[in-house]
């Protein structure tokens, strides 16, 4: 009986906190004043950095999309970081005329290490670095939009969506990425807080890197560096007009590997930054630090949904009005967030057509989240496998 009560309490806690968090963020998106991006008075020089580990098959699409950028060619350079590669990534990248920096450090295989190494080697003539993953296509207006939103004292984050493919898993990944990378940063910024970094499509001014050096090498290096920025009193601005499109793995094994790393990285970031963020929020009365801590600790959408359904089941079985109320709140909040997000990103019709498989996807994501809490994962840079068909 005690065990049942503990499980029910856990469901209430997850559903209540997660449901409240998503409800607040979703409501906040209605309050944001749309930022007007005027024409750039100057053209900042951008160093586009592509960290790549054995990406000979995926990186051509990325480099081809960068060739179509609508930005003065003399104002940006493309740098591919061939990090501990055992394939032809470096040779393929050189064929596209970009600068290739090869790094060999098997004991330090992680994206965070590759970025830190690269930032020290980019020529000082560049005003900012723009990080793009090697499995990503960029919108032609990416750098032009960054130039119009550019502030030397703030980082910028583009909208990073998973490209919608022909598989049901890619459609589900699109919705998950839209919630994580559009609704959340937009809601956070609407409330006056830092929007957060998403790793792919982030722009960091060089002077900001000088003031807050990149020293984050975990599985969620972007989340950790954002915490560093907040602790330093800095901010990230969300620029949804700037867009990058990542390729979602079509296989369940690829998705499992990717999600497991992300979930575990979030847990590691929470362990590392919970104390410093909480201390700063109290000593400095800094709401931004407290909000950043809440954003890291808040249950993801899949756990919120599963816990809400668990509350409804317990509430019906035990005739608990509290569990029924919290479960209903969680389910309504998730639906509210999902519908609002799909409307804001103008989701394609196939996303709605595949909506029936979302419960299965959420159940699978919940399994991954729980598993990440119970076991560790490799700290090295493990490339997510993708089929050839996903690269076209």
C-alpha positions as CSV (number, residue, x, y, z in Angstrom):
1,X,0.0,0.0,0.0
2,X,2.8,2.4,0.8
3,X,4.5,1.6,-2.5
4,X,1.3,2.4,-4.4
5,X,1.0,5.7,-2.6
6,X,4.6,6.6,-3.4
7,X,4.0,5.8,-7.1
8,X,0.8,7.8,-7.1
9,X,2.6,10.7,-5.5
10,X,5.4,10.5,-8.1
11,X,2.8,10.7,-10.9
12,X,1.2,13.7,-9.2
13,X,4.5,15.5,-8.9
14,X,5.5,14.9,-12.5
15,X,2.1,15.7,-14.0
16,X,1.5,18.7,-11.8
17,X,4.9,20.4,-12.3
18,X,5.1,19.4,-16.0
19,X,1.6,20.4,-16.7
20,X,1.9,23.7,-15.0
21,X,5.2,24.5,-16.7
22,X,3.8,23.8,-20.2
23,X,0.6,25.7,-19.5
24,X,2.6,28.8,-18.4
25,X,4.9,28.6,-21.4
26,X,2.1,28.1,-23.9
27,X,0.1,31.0,-22.5
28,X,3.1,33.2,-22.5
29,X,3.5,32.8,-26.3
30,X,0.3,34.8,-26.7
31,X,1.9,37.8,-24.9
32,X,5.1,38.2,-26.8
33,X,5.5,41.3,-28.8
34,X,6.8,40.4,-32.2
35,X,10.4,41.6,-32.6
36,X,10.8,43.7,-35.7
37,X,14.1,42.9,-37.5
38,X,15.2,45.9,-39.5
39,X,17.7,45.8,-42.3
40,X,21.2,45.3,-41.0
41,X,23.2,48.6,-41.0
42,X,26.5,46.6,-41.0
43,X,27.4,43.1,-42.1
44,X,28.9,41.1,-39.1
45,X,31.5,38.6,-40.2
46,X,30.3,35.1,-39.3
47,X,32.5,31.9,-38.9
48,X,30.1,29.0,-39.6
49,X,31.5,26.0,-37.7
50,X,30.4,22.5,-38.5
51,X,31.6,19.9,-35.9
52,X,31.7,16.6,-37.7
53,X,32.6,13.1,-36.6
54,X,32.4,10.5,-39.5
55,X,29.9,12.5,-41.5
56,X,31.1,11.9,-45.1
57,X,27.6,10.9,-46.2
58,X,25.6,13.7,-44.4
59,X,27.9,16.7,-44.7
60,X,27.5,17.3,-48.5
61,X,23.8,18.3,-48.0
62,X,24.8,20.7,-45.3
63,X,27.6,22.3,-47.3
64,X,25.4,22.5,-50.4
65,X,22.7,24.4,-48.3
66,X,25.5,26.8,-47.1
67,X,26.4,27.5,-50.7
68,X,22.9,29.0,-51.1
69,X,23.2,31.5,-48.2
70,X,21.9,34.9,-49.1
71,X,24.7,36.8,-47.5
72,X,27.8,38.6,-48.8
73,X,30.4,35.8,-49.4
74,X,33.2,38.0,-48.1
75,X,31.4,38.3,-44.8
76,X,31.4,34.7,-43.8
77,X,33.6,31.6,-43.8
78,X,32.8,27.9,-43.4
79,X,34.9,25.8,-41.1
80,X,34.5,22.0,-40.9
81,X,36.0,20.4,-37.8
82,X,36.8,16.8,-38.7
83,X,36.9,15.5,-35.2
84,X,38.6,12.1,-34.7
85,X,37.3,10.9,-38.1
86,X,38.1,7.5,-39.5
87,X,36.3,8.1,-42.8
88,X,36.6,10.7,-45.7
89,X,34.8,13.6,-43.9
90,X,37.8,15.9,-44.3
91,X,38.4,15.0,-48.0
92,X,34.7,15.5,-48.8
93,X,34.5,18.8,-47.1
94,X,37.6,20.1,-48.9
95,X,35.9,19.3,-52.1
96,X,33.4,22.1,-51.3
97,X,36.1,24.7,-50.9
98,X,35.6,25.2,-47.1
99,X,38.4,25.3,-44.5
100,X,38.9,22.0,-42.8
101,X,40.5,21.7,-39.4
102,X,41.4,18.1,-38.4
103,X,41.4,17.2,-34.7
104,X,42.8,14.0,-33.3
105,X,42.2,13.5,-29.6
106,X,40.6,10.1,-28.9
107,X,40.6,10.6,-25.2
108,X,38.4,13.7,-25.6
109,X,35.7,12.7,-28.1
110,X,32.7,15.0,-27.6
111,X,31.1,17.9,-29.4
112,X,31.9,20.2,-26.6
113,X,35.7,19.5,-26.9
114,X,35.5,20.0,-30.7
115,X,33.8,23.4,-30.3
116,X,36.3,24.6,-27.7
117,X,39.2,23.5,-29.8
118,X,37.7,25.2,-32.9
119,X,36.8,28.5,-31.2
120,X,40.5,29.0,-30.3
121,X,41.5,28.6,-33.9
122,X,39.0,30.7,-35.8
123,X,40.7,33.9,-37.1
124,X,40.0,37.1,-35.1
125,X,38.6,38.8,-38.1
126,X,35.2,37.1,-37.5
127,X,32.7,38.8,-35.2
128,X,30.8,35.7,-34.2
129,X,30.6,32.0,-34.6
130,X,27.6,30.1,-35.9
131,X,27.4,26.4,-35.0
132,X,25.6,24.1,-37.5
133,X,25.5,20.3,-37.1
134,X,26.7,18.2,-40.0
135,X,23.3,16.6,-40.6
136,X,21.5,19.9,-41.1
137,X,20.2,22.0,-44.0
138,X,20.1,25.8,-43.3
139,X,17.6,28.3,-44.6
140,X,19.2,30.7,-47.2
141,X,18.4,33.6,-45.0
142,X,20.0,32.3,-41.8
143,X,23.0,34.7,-41.7
144,X,21.0,37.6,-43.0
145,X,18.5,37.1,-40.2
146,X,21.3,36.8,-37.6
147,X,22.8,40.0,-38.9
148,X,19.5,41.9,-38.4
149,X,19.1,40.5,-34.9
150,X,22.8,40.8,-33.9
151,X,23.8,42.1,-30.5
152,X,27.4,41.9,-29.5
153,X,26.5,41.2,-25.8
154,X,23.9,38.4,-26.4
155,X,23.9,35.0,-28.1
156,X,21.3,34.1,-30.7
157,X,19.4,30.8,-31.2
158,X,17.8,29.9,-34.5
159,X,14.7,27.7,-34.8
160,X,15.9,24.1,-35.1
161,X,13.3,21.8,-36.5
162,X,13.6,18.2,-37.4
163,X,13.0,17.7,-41.1
164,X,9.7,15.8,-41.9
165,X,10.5,12.7,-43.8
166,X,8.4,9.8,-45.0
167,X,8.5,7.8,-41.8
168,X,6.2,8.0,-38.8
169,X,9.2,8.4,-36.5
170,X,10.4,11.5,-38.4
171,X,6.9,13.1,-38.1
172,X,6.9,12.4,-34.3
173,X,10.4,13.9,-34.1
174,X,9.2,17.0,-35.9
175,X,6.5,17.6,-33.3
176,X,8.9,16.9,-30.4
177,X,11.5,19.3,-31.9
178,X,8.8,22.0,-32.5
179,X,7.8,21.8,-28.8
180,X,11.3,21.8,-27.5
181,X,12.9,24.3,-29.9
182,X,10.0,26.6,-30.7
183,X,7.4,26.7,-27.9
184,X,9.8,26.6,-25.0
185,X,12.3,29.3,-26.1
186,X,9.4,31.5,-27.3
187,X,7.6,31.1,-24.0
188,X,10.7,31.7,-22.0
189,X,11.5,34.9,-23.9
190,X,7.9,36.0,-23.7
191,X,8.3,35.9,-19.9
192,X,11.4,38.1,-20.1
193,X,14.0,35.3,-19.6
194,X,16.9,33.9,-21.6
195,X,15.6,31.7,-24.4
196,X,18.2,29.0,-24.0
197,X,20.6,27.4,-26.5
198,X,19.8,24.4,-28.7
199,X,23.3,23.4,-29.9
200,X,22.4,23.5,-33.6
201,X,21.9,26.9,-35.2
202,X,23.3,29.0,-32.3
203,X,25.2,32.2,-32.9
204,X,27.8,33.4,-30.2
205,X,29.6,36.8,-30.6
206,X,33.4,36.5,-30.1
207,X,33.5,39.1,-27.3
208,X,30.9,37.0,-25.5
209,X,33.1,34.0,-25.8
210,X,35.9,36.0,-24.4
211,X,33.9,37.0,-21.4
212,X,32.3,33.6,-20.9
213,X,34.7,31.0,-22.3
214,X,33.4,27.7,-23.7
215,X,34.3,25.1,-21.1
216,X,31.5,22.6,-21.4
217,X,32.1,19.1,-22.6
218,X,29.1,17.0,-21.3
219,X,26.4,15.3,-23.2
220,X,24.3,18.5,-23.1
221,X,27.0,21.0,-23.7
222,X,24.6,23.6,-25.1
223,X,22.4,23.5,-21.9
224,X,25.5,23.8,-19.7
225,X,27.0,26.7,-21.6
226,X,23.6,28.5,-21.4
227,X,23.7,28.0,-17.7
228,X,27.2,29.6,-17.7
229,X,25.8,32.6,-19.6
230,X,22.9,33.1,-17.1
231,X,25.3,32.8,-14.2
232,X,27.3,35.5,-15.8
233,X,24.3,37.7,-16.2
234,X,24.1,37.2,-20.0
235,X,21.2,36.3,-22.2
236,X,20.2,34.3,-25.3
237,X,17.7,35.8,-27.8
238,X,15.4,33.5,-29.8
239,X,15.3,34.3,-33.5
240,X,12.6,32.0,-35.0
241,X,12.9,33.7,-38.4
242,X,16.4,32.1,-38.7
243,X,15.9,28.4,-39.4
244,X,17.9,25.2,-39.6
245,X,16.5,21.7,-40.4
246,X,18.1,18.7,-38.8
247,X,17.7,15.1,-40.1
248,X,15.9,12.8,-37.6
249,X,17.1,9.2,-37.5
250,X,14.4,6.9,-39.1
251,X,15.4,3.8,-37.2
252,X,14.3,3.1,-33.6
253,X,17.9,2.3,-32.6
254,X,19.1,5.6,-34.0
255,X,16.3,7.5,-32.2
256,X,16.9,5.6,-29.0
257,X,20.7,6.4,-29.0
258,X,20.0,10.1,-29.7
259,X,17.2,10.5,-27.1
260,X,19.2,8.6,-24.5
261,X,22.1,10.9,-24.8
262,X,19.9,14.0,-24.6
263,X,18.0,12.8,-21.6
264,X,21.1,11.8,-19.8
265,X,22.8,15.0,-20.7
266,X,19.9,17.0,-19.1
267,X,20.3,15.0,-15.9
268,X,24.0,15.6,-15.8
269,X,23.4,19.3,-16.4
270,X,20.9,19.4,-13.5
271,X,23.4,17.8,-11.1
272,X,26.1,20.2,-12.1
273,X,24.2,23.5,-12.1
274,X,21.3,23.1,-9.6
275,X,23.5,24.4,-6.8
276,X,25.1,27.4,-8.5
277,X,21.8,28.5,-10.1
278,X,19.8,28.2,-6.9
279,X,22.5,30.1,-4.9
280,X,22.6,32.9,-7.4
281,X,18.8,33.1,-7.5
282,X,18.8,33.6,-3.7
283,X,21.8,35.8,-3.2
284,X,21.3,38.0,-6.2
285,X,17.5,37.7,-6.2
286,X,18.0,36.7,-9.8
287,X,14.8,35.3,-11.4
288,X,16.6,34.3,-14.5
289,X,18.8,31.8,-12.6
290,X,15.8,30.3,-10.9
291,X,13.9,30.0,-14.3
292,X,17.0,28.4,-15.9
293,X,17.0,25.8,-13.1
294,X,13.3,25.1,-13.5
295,X,13.8,24.8,-17.3
296,X,16.4,22.1,-16.8
297,X,14.6,20.3,-14.1
298,X,11.0,20.4,-15.5
299,X,9.7,17.0,-16.8
300,X,9.8,16.7,-20.6
301,X,6.5,16.4,-22.5
302,X,6.6,12.6,-22.6
303,X,7.0,12.2,-18.9
304,X,4.3,14.8,-18.2
305,X,1.9,13.0,-20.5
306,X,2.6,9.5,-19.1
307,X,2.4,10.8,-15.5
308,X,-0.9,12.6,-16.3
309,X,-2.4,9.4,-17.6
310,X,-1.0,7.5,-14.6
311,X,-2.8,10.1,-12.3
312,X,-6.1,9.5,-14.2
313,X,-5.8,5.7,-13.8
314,X,-4.9,6.0,-10.1
315,X,-7.7,8.5,-9.6
316,X,-10.3,6.2,-11.2
317,X,-9.1,3.1,-9.3
318,X,-8.7,4.8,-5.9
319,X,-11.5,7.4,-6.4
320,X,-9.0,10.2,-5.7
321,X,-10.3,13.6,-6.7
322,X,-6.7,15.1,-6.4
323,X,-5.2,12.6,-8.8
324,X,-8.0,13.0,-11.3
325,X,-7.7,16.8,-11.1
326,X,-3.9,16.8,-11.6
327,X,-4.1,14.2,-14.4
328,X,-6.7,16.3,-16.2
329,X,-4.5,19.4,-15.8
330,X,-1.6,17.5,-17.3
331,X,-3.5,16.1,-20.3
332,X,-5.1,19.5,-21.1
333,X,-1.8,21.3,-20.7
334,X,0.0,18.8,-23.1
335,X,-2.9,19.1,-25.7
336,X,-2.8,22.9,-25.3
337,X,0.9,23.0,-25.9
338,X,0.8,20.6,-28.9
339,X,-2.0,22.4,-30.7
340,X,-0.5,25.8,-30.1
341,X,2.9,24.6,-31.4
342,X,1.5,23.0,-34.5
343,X,-0.4,26.1,-35.4
344,X,2.6,28.4,-34.8
345,X,5.0,26.4,-37.0
346,X,2.4,25.9,-39.7
347,X,2.9,22.1,-39.5
348,X,2.5,20.1,-42.7
349,X,-0.6,18.0,-43.2
350,X,1.2,14.7,-42.7
351,X,2.0,15.7,-39.1
352,X,-1.7,15.7,-38.3
353,X,-2.2,12.5,-40.3
354,X,0.3,10.7,-38.1
355,X,-1.2,12.1,-34.8
356,X,-2.6,8.6,-34.0
357,X,0.9,7.2,-33.4
358,X,1.8,9.9,-30.9
359,X,0.7,7.9,-27.9
360,X,3.1,5.1,-28.9
361,X,5.9,7.6,-29.4
362,X,5.3,9.2,-26.0
363,X,5.3,5.8,-24.3
364,X,8.6,5.0,-26.0
365,X,10.1,8.4,-25.1
366,X,9.0,7.8,-21.5
367,X,10.9,4.5,-21.4
368,X,14.0,6.3,-22.7
369,X,13.7,9.0,-20.1
370,X,13.3,6.5,-17.2
371,X,16.2,4.4,-18.5
372,X,18.4,7.5,-18.7
373,X,17.9,8.0,-15.0
374,X,18.8,4.4,-14.2
375,X,21.9,4.0,-16.2
376,X,24.8,5.9,-17.6
377,X,25.7,6.3,-21.2
378,X,29.0,6.7,-23.1
379,X,30.5,10.2,-22.7
380,X,32.2,10.0,-26.0
381,X,30.9,11.4,-29.3
382,X,28.8,8.5,-30.6
383,X,27.5,9.3,-34.0
384,X,23.8,8.6,-34.6
385,X,23.5,6.2,-37.5
386,X,21.2,7.2,-40.4
387,X,20.2,5.3,-43.5
388,X,21.3,6.5,-46.9
389,X,17.7,7.4,-47.7
390,X,17.6,10.0,-44.9
391,X,20.4,11.9,-46.5
392,X,18.7,12.9,-49.7
